[in-house]
Amino acid sequence: MTDGTGWFGFAHAAPGRYLLTVDLPSGVVGVPVSTVVVREGRIAEAPFAPFRPVR
């Protein structure tokens, strides 16, 4: 789950490469998969392309 701005976080994730997926709500399209590399002692960011509402 995320907060109202879409922010989410995990504490104490082991270093490595992770595959992230998001469940898009009905009426929203986009690529719901991204990879992130976690390095010890660093903050990692998960890049997702913008999601768009279907009109």
C-alpha positions in Angstrom: 0.0 0.0 0.0 1.0 3.6 -0.5 0.2 6.8 1.2 -1.9 9.5 -0.6 1.1 10.7 -2.7 2.0 7.2 -3.8 5.0 6.9 -1.5 5.9 3.5 -0.1 8.9 2.0 1.7 10.5 -1.1 3.1 12.9 -1.2 5.9 15.8 -3.6 6.2 15.5 -5.1 2.7 18.4 -7.4 2.0 20.7 -6.1 -0.8 19.8 -7.4 -4.2 17.7 -6.9 -7.3 13.9 -6.9 -6.8 11.0 -7.0 -9.2 8.2 -4.7 -8.2 4.6 -4.9 -9.4 1.7 -2.6 -8.6 -2.0 -3.4 -8.9 -3.6 -0.7 -11.0 -7.1 0.3 -10.2 -9.8 0.0 -12.7 -9.7 2.7 -15.4 -5.9 3.2 -15.1 -3.3 2.0 -17.6 0.5 1.9 -17.6 3.4 -0.5 -17.1 2.9 -2.0 -13.6 6.4 -3.6 -13.4 9.8 -2.2 -12.5 13.1 -3.4 -11.1 15.0 -1.9 -8.3 18.6 -2.6 -7.0 19.0 -2.4 -3.2 22.5 -1.7 -2.0 23.5 -2.0 1.7 23.2 1.3 3.6 21.6 3.2 0.6 18.2 4.4 -0.3 16.8 2.8 -3.5 14.2 4.3 -5.8 11.7 2.4 -7.9 11.2 4.1 -11.2 7.7 3.7 -12.7 6.5 5.4 -15.8 3.5 7.6 -15.3 0.1 5.9 -15.1 -2.8 7.4 -17.0 -6.6 7.3 -16.5 -8.6 5.7 -19.4 -11.0 8.2 -20.9 
